[in-house]
Amino acid sequence: MSFIWFLIIGGIIGWLAGMIMGKDIPGGIIGNIIAGVIGAWIGGLLLGSWGPKVSDFYILPALIGAIILVFIVSLIMKSMRRAS
């Protein structure tokens, strides 16, 4: 059951990051989960572990890390569209 919560919280964090940035994350639900999990890792590296914790995610660093990830992915996608 813990793994299911991990996926749900990761998806919510990825979705929130996309909503805050006003960008669509490629891959739909799976993309949101991946963005949330990788964002949590990035946020943990940059900001450490602080704030409320839900299912192995520190929410604030994970959200900030996911926002950074969405920004980087949107820049890459934009440059790929220009190149083609």
C-alpha angles and dihedrals in degrees: 000000000000091000091053091053088048090056094044095050091044090052093049092049091049091047092049091049090052091048093049092049093042090231130124115235112224115240100040115230094358090050090051092051092048092047091050095049095044089042090054089052092048092045091049091053094047102036107018124219115320137126129039117340124215122175096339092315123113095212103213098046090043092052093047091047091049091050089053090049093049090050092051093046091049090052091050092047091049092051091048091053091051092050094055 
